[in-house]
Amino acid sequence: MHIAVTGATGHLGANLVRLLLADGHAVRALHHSTARSEALEGLAVERMACDVCDPATLAPAFAGIDVVFHLAGLISIRGDPDGRVMRTNVEGTRNVVASCLDSDVGRLVHFSSIHALRTTRTDGVIDESAPPADATSFRYDQSKALGEGEVLAGVEKGLDAVILNPTGVIGPYDFVPSRAGAMLRALFSGRMPLLVEGGFDWVDARDVCRAACDAIHRGRRGERYLLSGHWASFGELGGLCGDIAKRPVRRRVVPAGIARLGLPFSLLSARLTGGEPLFTAESLAIVTHGSRNCSNAKAKRQLGYRPRALAETLRDTHAWFAGRPAS
């Protein structure tokens, strides 16, 4: 099959491209002209610069393509002060959907997020029936829900599409690295003695991408699939990382209320260094109020999804980071 991947240089993109090549597909790796390209170095792919916010770049990107995997998106834990989150995640997805329809693409596999769903329910179980994020939700969450709406609107027009909702993605081939990858690298090195109370559901990027490949033939048109892995507190995650790196660190777990007192300093540090804040009000809310029970039963049943053990993911991630220079 001839397959196009938007956001091919990101963490999930790097894993997906490698898996598609291993499965024997011809891959057109689409990326923004400003994106770092080391994730694609040495791979037998067709590279093409593309901007999902510019519809004119999508027509040649999707020409002659059987399946499009749409991964390009903007993650934010600081709202959407300049509107880029909404433009990329909503308008960009709308453009991808329109171009798929115009180009007669056989199937679109859209990568959304657990954040597209409202993850607080009285029964404590989150699955595909959870209501979407809305105007009361964080801006990023709302953007992912609206992006899904664009895909479903395309389905109503005849597009064959499925939606994937992974939880917190970790794993190897995290070149930039991602925020989660940077956190794990700090935990492996012992540079994070303080952890915030709370946790999240963590899933291996390779398992998400395997499910995406299986969704080409097994995913049902217009359906979404929640791809969860294993919930772990930051204390548990830190303990596992210390054991794997053979660098046990005595880490103190700080209550979220105490961490909130440090928010002004986290934001000030980010402004002074030009980097990302260590944590924000949004990220604290996510790790303290997110569900511990994200059900992947539907994905297991329909896609054959089988997430590997968290310890295996962490071991492989540590080995991958250990083989790369610090960035």
C-alpha positions in Angstrom: 0.0 0.0 0.0 1.0 3.6 -0.5 0.6 5.4 2.8 1.1 9.0 3.8 1.9 10.0 7.4 1.4 13.6 8.6 3.6 14.6 11.5 6.0 11.9 10.6 9.0 13.4 12.5 7.2 13.3 15.9 7.4 10.6 18.5 4.4 8.6 17.2 5.4 9.4 13.6 8.9 8.0 14.1 7.5 4.7 15.5 4.7 4.5 12.9 6.9 5.0 9.9 9.3 2.3 11.0 6.4 -0.2 11.6 4.8 0.6 8.2 8.1 0.0 6.5 8.6 -3.3 8.3 5.1 -4.3 7.1 6.2 -3.7 3.5 4.3 -0.4 2.8 5.6 2.5 0.7 5.6 5.5 3.0 5.4 9.2 2.2 6.6 11.0 5.3 5.0 14.4 5.6 6.4 17.0 7.9 6.5 20.7 8.4 9.3 22.5 6.7 10.7 23.6 10.0 10.6 20.2 11.7 13.7 18.4 12.9 14.4 15.5 10.5 16.6 13.0 12.5 13.6 10.8 13.1 13.6 9.9 9.3 17.3 9.7 8.7 18.4 6.4 7.1 14.8 5.4 6.3 13.6 4.4 2.8 10.7 6.9 2.8 9.6 9.6 0.4 9.9 12.9 2.3 7.7 15.8 1.6 7.3 19.1 3.3 3.6 19.8 4.1 1.6 22.1 6.3 -1.9 20.9 7.4 -2.9 24.6 7.8 -2.1 25.2 4.1 -4.6 23.2 2.0 -2.5 23.8 -1.2 0.3 21.6 0.2 -2.0 18.6 0.9 -3.2 17.9 -2.6 0.3 16.7 -3.8 0.9 15.1 -0.5 -2.1 12.8 -0.8 -1.9 12.2 -4.6 -1.8 8.4 -5.3 -2.2 7.5 -1.6 -4.3 4.6 -0.3 -4.2 5.4 3.4 -3.5 8.6 5.3 -2.4 8.6 9.0 -3.0 12.0 10.4 -0.7 12.6 13.4 0.2 16.2 12.9 -1.0 18.3 15.9 0.0 20.8 18.5 0.1 19.7 22.2 -0.3 22.4 24.9 -0.6 22.5 28.6 -0.7 26.3 28.6 -3.9 27.0 26.8 -3.9 28.6 23.3 -2.7 32.2 23.7 -1.9 32.7 20.0 -4.6 30.5 18.4 -2.2 28.0 16.9 -3.6 25.0 18.9 -7.1 25.5 17.4 -5.7 26.3 13.9 -3.6 23.2 13.9 -5.8 20.7 15.6 -9.2 21.8 14.2 -8.6 23.7 11.0 -5.7 21.5 10.1 -7.8 18.4 10.5 -10.6 19.9 8.5 -8.1 20.5 5.7 -6.8 16.9 5.9 -10.4 15.5 5.8 -11.2 17.7 2.7 -8.1 16.7 0.9 -8.7 13.0 1.6 -12.1 13.3 0.1 -10.8 15.2 -2.9 -8.0 12.8 -3.4 -10.1 9.6 -3.1 -8.0 8.3 -0.2 -9.2 4.9 0.8 -9.0 5.3 4.6 -8.0 8.0 7.1 -6.7 6.9 10.5 -6.9 10.0 12.7 -4.8 10.2 15.8 -6.7 12.0 18.5 -6.1 11.8 22.3 -7.7 10.7 25.6 -7.9 14.4 26.2 -10.7 14.7 23.6 -12.9 13.0 26.1 -14.1 14.2 29.5 -12.3 11.9 31.9 -14.3 12.4 35.0 -17.2 10.0 35.4 -19.1 8.9 38.5 -18.5 5.2 37.7 -14.8 5.9 37.3 -14.5 4.0 34.0 -13.5 5.9 30.8 -14.3 4.3 27.4 -15.4 5.4 24.0 -18.8 6.4 25.2 -17.4 9.2 27.4 -18.7 12.7 26.4 -16.4 14.9 24.4 -14.4 17.7 25.9 -16.3 21.0 25.5 -16.1 24.7 26.1 -15.6 24.1 29.8 -12.5 22.0 29.2 -8.9 23.0 28.7 -8.3 24.5 25.2 -6.1 21.6 24.0 -8.8 19.1 25.1 -11.5 21.1 23.3 -9.3 21.3 20.2 -8.9 17.5 20.0 -12.6 17.0 20.5 -13.4 19.5 17.7 -10.8 17.8 15.5 -12.7 14.5 15.9 -15.8 16.4 14.9 -14.2 17.4 11.7 -13.4 13.7 11.0 -16.9 12.6 11.7 -18.3 15.3 9.5 -16.1 13.9 6.7 -17.5 10.4 7.4 -21.0 11.9 6.8 -19.7 13.0 3.4 -18.5 9.5 2.5 -15.0 9.5 4.0 -13.8 6.1 5.4 -12.2 7.1 8.7 -11.4 5.8 12.1 -10.2 7.6 15.2 -7.6 6.6 17.8 -7.5 7.9 21.3 -4.2 7.0 23.0 -3.4 7.9 26.6 0.0 9.1 27.8 2.4 8.0 25.1 6.0 6.9 26.0 8.6 4.7 24.4 11.6 4.6 22.2 12.3 6.7 19.0 11.5 9.8 21.0 14.0 12.1 19.1 13.0 15.6 20.2 12.1 14.4 23.0 8.5 14.7 23.9 7.5 16.2 27.3 6.9 12.7 28.7 10.2 11.5 27.2 12.1 14.4 28.8 10.4 13.5 32.2 11.5 9.8 31.8 15.1 10.8 31.0 15.2 13.0 34.1 13.8 10.1 36.2 16.4 7.7 34.7 19.3 10.1 35.4 18.1 10.8 39.0 17.7 14.6 38.2 14.1 14.7 39.5 14.1 14.1 43.3 10.7 15.7 43.7 7.5 14.3 42.1 4.0 15.6 42.1 1.2 13.5 43.7 -1.0 11.8 41.1 -0.4 9.7 38.0 -1.6 8.9 34.5 -2.3 6.0 32.1 0.9 5.3 30.1 1.0 3.5 26.8 3.8 2.3 24.6 4.1 4.3 21.3 4.8 1.0 19.5 1.6 -0.5 20.7 -0.4 2.5 19.6 1.2 2.3 16.2 0.6 -1.4 15.9 -3.1 -0.7 16.6 -3.1 2.0 14.0 -1.7 -0.4 11.4 -4.3 -3.0 12.3 -7.0 -0.3 12.0 -6.3 -0.1 8.3 -8.3 -3.3 7.8 -9.9 -4.0 11.1 -11.1 -0.6 12.3 -14.8 0.1 11.7 -15.7 3.2 9.7 -16.7 6.2 12.0 -15.6 4.4 15.2 -13.1 5.6 17.8 -10.8 3.3 19.8 -9.3 4.2 23.2 -5.7 2.9 23.4 -4.8 2.8 27.0 -2.0 1.0 28.7 -1.3 1.0 32.4 -2.0 3.6 35.1 0.9 4.4 37.4 1.5 7.1 39.9 4.6 9.3 39.5 6.0 7.7 42.6 5.7 4.2 41.0 7.1 5.5 37.7 10.1 7.0 39.5 10.7 3.8 41.4 10.6 1.7 38.2 12.9 4.1 36.4 15.4 4.1 39.2 15.5 0.4 39.3 16.0 0.1 35.5 18.7 2.7 35.5 20.3 1.1 38.6 20.2 4.5 40.1 17.7 4.3 42.9 16.8 7.8 44.1 14.9 8.7 47.2 12.2 10.8 45.8 9.7 12.9 47.7 6.1 13.0 46.5 4.7 16.5 46.8 0.9 17.0 47.2 -0.7 18.8 44.2 -1.7 21.7 46.6 1.9 22.4 47.5 3.0 22.1 43.8 0.4 24.8 42.9 2.3 27.2 45.1 5.3 26.8 42.8 3.3 27.6 39.6 4.5 31.2 39.4 8.2 30.1 39.6 7.7 27.3 37.0 6.2 29.8 34.6 8.8 32.5 35.3 11.6 29.9 34.8 10.1 29.0 31.4 9.9 32.6 30.3 13.5 33.3 31.3 14.9 30.2 29.7 12.6 30.2 26.6 11.7 26.6 27.4 8.6 24.8 28.6 7.4 25.1 32.2 8.0 22.0 34.4 4.3 22.0 35.2 1.2 24.2 34.8 -2.2 24.4 36.3 -3.5 22.3 33.4 -0.9 19.6 33.8 -1.5 19.4 37.6 -5.3 19.0 37.0 -4.7 16.3 34.5 -2.5 14.1 36.8 -4.6 14.6 39.9 -8.1 14.2 38.4 -7.6 11.8 35.4 -9.3 8.4 35.6 -7.3 5.4 36.7 -9.5 3.1 34.7 -9.3 3.8 30.9 -10.9 0.8 29.2 -9.2 -0.5 26.0 -11.7 -3.5 25.8 -13.1 -2.3 22.4 -9.7 -2.0 20.9 -8.7 -5.4 22.1 -11.9 -6.9 20.7 -12.0 -5.2 17.3 -8.3 -4.4 16.6 -6.6 -7.2 18.5 -4.9 -4.6 20.6 -2.5 -5.9 23.3 -0.5 -3.3 25.3 2.8 -4.6 26.7 3.8 -4.3 30.3 4.9 -0.9 31.5 8.2 -2.2 32.8 9.1 -3.5 29.3 8.3 -0.1 27.8 10.5 1.7 30.4 13.4 -0.8 29.9 13.3 -0.3 26.1 13.0 3.5 26.5 16.0 3.6 28.9 18.1 1.5 26.5 17.1 3.8 23.6 17.9 7.0 25.4 21.2 5.5 26.7 22.3 5.0 23.2 21.8 8.6 22.2 23.6 11.8 23.1 21.8 14.2 25.3 19.8 16.9 23.5 
